[in-house]
Amino acid sequence: MTRSEVINICDEFLLSTISKLYGLEEYRIGLISPHEGGRNIVYICEREGSKSKILRISYLNDRHLEDYLSELEYIKYLFNHGGSVSNVISSLNGNILEEISYNDQMFFVSLFEKAKGKMLVENNYMYREGAEITEYYYNCGKTLGKLHQLSKNYTPIHSRYNFFDKFNEHYIDELIPDTLTLLKTKLKELIKTLKNLSRNRDNFGMIHFDYNDGNYSIDFDNGQITVYDFDNSCFSFYMFDLASLWINGVGWIQFEPDPIKRRKFMDDYFNIALDGYRSETEIADHMLNKLPLFINTAIMENIVDTFEVMKNNENDPMCDEAFMYLVKCLEDDIPYMGFFSDIYSCDAPFELEEGNV
């Protein structure tokens, strides 16, 4: 079922049913444009004098009831224990998740509080007036550190999937075309390295798995960050989210032509973010030293997600400049997403130009 078909079903049937389930009859419900690779139909629900809400309708058949319940229970746990996340709103029936069947198609419905503030992109990447941008770097780390600290004491009722349930040699063989033989080899080697790492309460637990400035809002009155979109959350290494935090920083310096200045900025940025992170929880130095490994893991997730999106949309495999850049970083063992390497061009950031091949 295509996205447009689902939207038509929403217009004709689902939204009226959902409005009754959640008491949204007097709300204006507007469709939110999807981000690239988005897997859900998302609406904003607004009414004068009331807090806005975010409605999510999931329809792809690669996840089940347990997956959605485990995600929503984790969000409730974080919120109830002081995590800065958008809370789940129960239906009038008291359910955090509603299942609606229509023409033999199952839809999973959830409602969330809208995060206070706005995304950076909505503010033209301008931080709040009167505050240094370093406050933002620090708060990014602090917010993430709080979530990880809470995860260290989290015991789920419905258990979310484990990183290795999805990222394993069999799935790589199944998903990645045989034409990318070297890439498949490198991905399997990466997975083997990750499997050989020790896993314990201090380095492995529930993580966001997509921590970036498109998945949190900032209150520009005080700088507080509120995190949402836990759709990909799973049990994995905390270092994966920290690698995402590092990747978040490249946008601030990606047009700088001098690689020495880029490296200096990234070191300073990440140290400030780590100070924020360590104000809430700890991470061992031997794990931090594996940052390049987990940046590569984030690249692997990006590549896998690209192929999954093509599969869900029934598209033939496509390899654009940005995709091939990531592939080359893995195939040629170029660390830090090539950000300090000759492969990188500030004129076409993170794209593989003909002259780079």
C-alpha positions as CSV (number, residue, x, y, z in Angstrom):
1,M,0.0,0.0,0.0
2,T,1.4,3.4,-1.0
3,R,1.6,6.5,1.1
4,S,-0.9,8.3,-1.1
5,E,-3.4,5.4,-0.8
6,V,-3.1,5.5,3.0
7,I,-3.7,9.2,3.1
8,N,-6.9,8.7,1.0
9,I,-8.0,6.1,3.6
10,C,-7.2,8.5,6.4
11,D,-9.4,11.2,4.7
12,E,-12.3,8.8,4.0
13,F,-12.3,6.8,7.2
14,L,-9.5,6.8,9.7
15,L,-9.4,10.4,10.8
16,S,-13.0,10.4,11.9
17,T,-12.6,7.2,13.7
18,I,-9.4,8.4,15.4
19,S,-11.0,11.7,16.4
20,K,-13.7,9.8,18.3
21,L,-11.1,7.5,20.0
22,Y,-9.0,10.4,21.2
23,G,-11.5,13.2,21.6
24,L,-10.2,15.3,18.8
25,E,-13.5,16.2,17.1
26,E,-12.9,19.9,17.7
27,Y,-9.3,19.9,16.6
28,R,-8.0,21.0,13.2
29,I,-6.0,18.1,11.8
30,G,-3.4,18.9,9.2
31,L,-1.0,16.6,7.4
32,I,2.7,17.2,8.1
33,S,5.0,16.8,5.1
34,P,7.2,13.7,5.5
35,H,10.9,13.8,5.8
36,E,12.9,11.7,3.4
37,G,12.5,8.0,4.2
38,G,9.6,8.7,6.6
39,R,7.6,5.5,7.3
40,N,4.5,7.0,9.0
41,I,1.6,9.3,8.2
42,V,1.9,12.2,10.7
43,Y,-0.7,15.0,11.4
44,I,-0.7,18.0,13.7
45,C,-3.8,18.5,15.8
46,E,-4.6,22.0,16.8
47,R,-7.4,23.8,18.8
48,E,-7.4,27.3,20.2
49,G,-6.8,27.3,23.9
50,S,-5.4,23.7,23.9
51,K,-1.9,22.3,23.6
52,S,-1.2,20.9,20.1
53,K,-0.8,17.2,19.6
54,I,1.0,15.0,17.0
55,L,-0.9,12.1,15.5
56,R,1.0,9.2,14.0
57,I,-0.5,6.5,11.8
58,S,1.8,3.5,11.0
59,Y,0.9,1.2,8.2
60,L,4.0,-0.7,7.0
61,N,3.8,-4.4,7.6
62,D,7.4,-4.9,8.9
63,R,6.5,-4.2,12.5
64,H,4.0,-5.7,14.9
65,L,2.0,-4.8,18.0
66,E,4.9,-5.7,20.3
67,D,7.2,-3.3,18.5
68,Y,4.9,-0.3,18.9
69,L,3.9,-1.1,22.5
70,S,7.6,-1.4,23.5
71,E,8.4,2.0,21.9
72,L,5.5,3.8,23.5
73,E,6.2,2.2,26.9
74,Y,9.8,3.3,26.7
75,I,8.7,6.9,26.0
76,K,6.3,6.9,28.9
77,Y,9.0,5.6,31.2
78,L,11.4,8.3,30.1
79,F,8.8,11.0,30.5
80,N,7.7,9.8,34.0
81,H,11.3,9.7,35.2
82,G,12.3,13.2,34.1
83,G,13.5,12.6,30.5
84,S,12.9,15.5,28.2
85,V,10.7,13.7,25.6
86,S,7.2,14.3,24.0
87,N,4.9,12.2,26.1
88,V,2.4,9.6,24.8
89,I,-1.3,10.5,25.1
90,S,-3.7,7.6,25.8
91,S,-6.9,7.2,24.0
92,L,-10.3,7.7,25.7
93,N,-10.2,3.9,26.2
94,G,-7.0,4.3,28.2
95,N,-4.8,2.7,25.5
96,I,-1.4,4.1,24.5
97,L,-1.8,2.4,21.2
98,E,-4.9,1.8,19.1
99,E,-5.2,-0.8,16.3
100,I,-7.7,0.0,13.5
101,S,-8.4,-2.5,10.8
102,Y,-9.7,-1.3,7.4
103,N,-10.1,-3.6,4.3
104,D,-7.8,-6.3,5.9
105,Q,-5.1,-3.6,6.5
106,M,-4.0,-3.0,10.1
107,F,-3.2,0.6,11.1
108,F,-1.4,1.4,14.4
109,V,-2.3,4.8,15.9
110,S,-0.5,6.8,18.6
111,L,-0.8,10.4,19.8
112,F,1.9,12.5,21.4
113,E,2.2,15.9,23.0
114,K,3.7,18.4,20.6
115,A,7.2,19.4,21.8
116,K,7.5,23.0,23.0
117,G,9.6,25.2,20.7
118,K,10.7,24.5,17.2
119,M,13.4,22.6,15.3
120,L,16.6,24.4,14.4
121,V,15.8,24.3,10.7
122,E,12.5,26.1,11.4
123,N,14.6,28.8,13.0
124,N,16.9,29.0,10.0
125,Y,19.6,27.3,12.1
126,M,19.8,30.4,14.3
127,Y,20.2,29.7,18.0
128,R,18.3,31.6,20.7
129,E,19.2,35.3,21.0
130,G,21.6,36.3,23.8
131,A,23.0,32.7,24.2
132,E,26.2,31.2,22.9
133,I,25.9,28.3,20.5
134,T,28.1,26.3,22.9
135,E,25.0,26.2,25.2
136,Y,23.2,24.3,22.5
137,Y,26.1,21.8,22.1
138,Y,26.2,21.3,25.8
139,N,22.4,20.8,26.0
140,C,22.4,18.3,23.2
141,G,24.8,16.1,25.2
142,K,23.1,16.7,28.5
143,T,19.7,15.7,27.1
144,L,21.1,12.6,25.6
145,G,23.0,11.7,28.8
146,K,19.8,11.9,30.8
147,L,18.0,9.5,28.5
148,H,20.9,7.1,28.6
149,Q,21.1,7.3,32.4
150,L,17.4,6.5,32.7
151,S,17.9,3.6,30.2
152,K,20.4,2.0,32.5
153,N,17.6,1.3,35.0
154,Y,14.9,0.4,32.5
155,T,13.2,-2.9,32.6
156,P,10.7,-3.2,29.8
157,I,7.3,-4.9,29.9
158,H,7.2,-5.3,26.1
159,S,10.8,-5.7,25.0
160,R,12.1,-3.8,22.0
161,Y,14.3,-5.5,19.4
162,N,18.0,-5.8,19.8
163,F,20.4,-4.1,17.3
164,F,21.8,-7.5,16.3
165,D,18.3,-8.9,15.6
166,K,18.4,-6.6,12.5
167,F,22.0,-5.9,11.8
168,N,23.4,-9.4,11.1
169,E,25.2,-11.2,8.3
170,H,22.0,-12.9,7.1
171,Y,20.1,-9.6,6.7
172,I,23.0,-7.9,4.9
173,D,23.1,-10.8,2.4
174,E,19.3,-10.5,1.9
175,L,19.1,-6.7,1.6
176,I,22.3,-5.6,-0.2
177,P,22.6,-6.4,-3.9
178,D,25.4,-8.8,-4.9
179,T,26.8,-6.1,-7.2
180,L,28.1,-4.4,-4.1
181,T,30.3,-7.3,-3.0
182,L,33.0,-5.3,-1.2
183,L,30.4,-3.3,0.7
184,K,28.7,-6.5,1.9
185,T,32.1,-7.8,3.0
186,K,32.9,-4.6,4.9
187,L,29.4,-4.5,6.6
188,K,29.8,-8.1,7.7
189,E,33.3,-7.3,9.2
190,L,31.8,-4.3,11.0
191,I,29.0,-6.4,12.5
192,K,31.5,-9.1,13.6
193,T,33.6,-6.4,15.3
194,L,30.6,-5.0,17.1
195,K,29.5,-8.5,18.2
196,N,32.9,-9.0,19.8
197,L,32.5,-5.9,22.0
198,S,31.5,-6.6,25.6
199,R,28.0,-5.6,26.5
200,N,26.9,-4.5,30.0
201,R,24.5,-2.2,31.7
202,D,26.9,0.7,31.4
203,N,27.4,0.6,27.6
204,F,24.4,-1.2,26.2
205,G,20.7,-0.5,26.6
206,M,17.7,1.2,25.0
207,I,18.8,4.1,22.8
208,H,17.0,6.6,20.5
209,F,19.0,5.3,17.4
210,D,18.1,8.5,15.4
211,Y,19.3,11.3,17.6
212,N,19.6,14.4,15.4
213,D,18.2,17.9,15.1
214,G,15.3,16.7,13.0
215,N,14.0,14.7,16.0
216,Y,14.0,17.3,18.7
217,S,12.6,20.8,19.3
218,I,14.3,23.6,21.2
219,D,12.5,26.0,23.6
220,F,14.1,29.2,22.4
221,D,13.2,30.9,25.8
222,N,15.5,28.7,27.8
223,G,17.3,26.3,25.4
224,Q,15.6,23.1,26.7
225,I,15.6,20.3,24.1
226,T,12.6,17.9,23.9
227,V,13.2,14.7,22.0
228,Y,10.7,12.7,19.9
229,D,10.4,10.2,17.1
230,F,11.6,7.0,18.9
231,D,10.4,5.0,15.9
232,N,13.8,3.4,15.5
233,S,14.7,3.0,19.2
234,C,16.2,-0.4,20.1
235,F,18.7,-2.0,22.5
236,S,22.2,-1.1,21.3
237,F,25.4,0.5,22.4
238,Y,25.1,4.0,23.9
239,M,28.0,4.9,21.7
240,F,25.8,4.7,18.6
241,D,23.8,7.8,19.9
242,L,27.0,9.5,20.8
243,A,28.3,8.9,17.2
244,S,25.1,10.5,16.0
245,L,25.8,13.4,18.3
246,W,29.2,13.8,16.7
247,I,27.7,13.6,13.2
248,N,25.2,16.4,14.2
249,G,28.2,18.7,14.6
250,V,29.5,18.5,11.0
251,G,26.8,20.8,9.6
252,W,28.2,23.7,11.5
253,I,31.6,23.5,9.8
254,Q,31.0,21.5,6.6
255,F,31.8,24.4,4.2
256,E,35.2,25.1,5.8
257,P,37.9,24.2,3.2
258,D,40.7,23.7,5.7
259,P,40.6,20.1,7.2
260,I,42.7,21.2,10.1
261,K,40.1,23.8,11.1
262,R,37.3,21.3,10.6
263,R,39.1,18.8,12.9
264,K,39.7,21.5,15.5
265,F,36.1,22.6,15.5
266,M,34.8,19.0,15.8
267,D,37.1,18.3,18.7
268,D,35.9,21.4,20.5
269,Y,32.3,20.7,19.7
270,F,32.3,17.1,20.8
271,N,34.2,17.9,24.0
272,I,31.5,20.4,25.0
273,A,28.7,18.0,24.1
274,L,30.5,15.3,26.1
275,D,30.7,17.6,29.1
276,G,26.9,17.9,28.9
277,Y,26.5,14.2,28.5
278,R,28.8,13.4,31.5
279,S,26.8,15.9,33.6
280,E,24.1,13.2,33.6
281,T,25.8,9.9,33.1
282,E,29.2,8.3,32.4
283,I,30.8,6.7,29.4
284,A,34.1,4.8,29.7
285,D,37.1,6.1,27.8
286,H,37.7,2.8,26.1
287,M,34.2,3.1,24.6
288,L,34.8,6.7,23.6
289,N,38.0,5.6,21.8
290,K,35.7,3.5,19.5
291,L,34.0,6.6,18.2
292,P,35.2,6.0,14.6
293,L,33.8,2.4,14.8
294,F,30.4,3.8,15.8
295,I,30.4,6.5,13.1
296,N,30.9,3.7,10.6
297,T,28.0,1.9,12.4
298,A,25.9,5.0,11.8
299,I,26.9,4.9,8.1
300,M,25.9,1.2,8.0
301,E,22.5,2.1,9.4
302,N,22.1,4.9,6.8
303,I,23.0,2.5,4.0
304,V,20.6,-0.2,5.3
305,D,17.8,2.3,5.7
306,T,18.3,3.5,2.1
307,F,17.8,0.0,0.8
308,E,14.8,-0.6,3.1
309,V,13.1,2.6,1.8
310,M,13.7,1.5,-1.8
311,K,12.3,-2.0,-0.9
312,N,9.2,-0.5,0.9
313,N,8.5,1.8,-2.1
314,E,9.3,-1.0,-4.5
315,N,12.0,1.0,-6.2
316,D,15.0,-0.3,-8.0
317,P,18.3,0.2,-6.2
318,M,19.7,3.7,-6.9
319,C,23.1,5.0,-5.9
320,D,23.3,8.8,-5.9
321,E,26.4,10.9,-5.0
322,A,25.6,11.0,-1.3
323,F,25.0,7.2,-1.1
324,M,28.2,6.4,-3.0
325,Y,30.2,8.7,-0.8
326,L,29.2,6.7,2.3
327,V,29.9,3.4,0.5
328,K,33.4,4.6,-0.4
329,C,34.1,5.6,3.2
330,L,33.3,2.0,4.3
331,E,34.9,0.2,1.4
332,D,38.2,2.2,1.6
333,D,38.3,2.3,5.5
334,I,38.2,6.1,5.5
335,P,37.3,7.2,9.1
336,Y,35.1,10.0,10.4
337,M,32.9,10.0,7.3
338,G,35.9,11.2,5.4
339,F,35.4,14.6,7.0
340,F,39.2,15.1,7.4
341,S,40.2,13.2,4.2
342,D,40.9,14.2,0.6
343,I,37.7,12.5,-0.4
344,Y,35.7,15.4,1.2
345,S,34.8,18.5,-0.7
346,C,33.4,21.6,1.0
347,D,31.8,22.5,-2.3
348,A,29.7,19.3,-2.3
349,P,29.7,18.1,1.3
350,F,29.5,14.3,1.7
351,E,29.0,13.6,-2.0
352,L,31.2,11.6,-4.2
353,E,32.3,13.8,-7.1
354,E,33.8,12.3,-10.2
355,G,37.2,13.7,-9.3
356,N,37.1,11.8,-6.0
357,V,36.6,8.4,-7.5
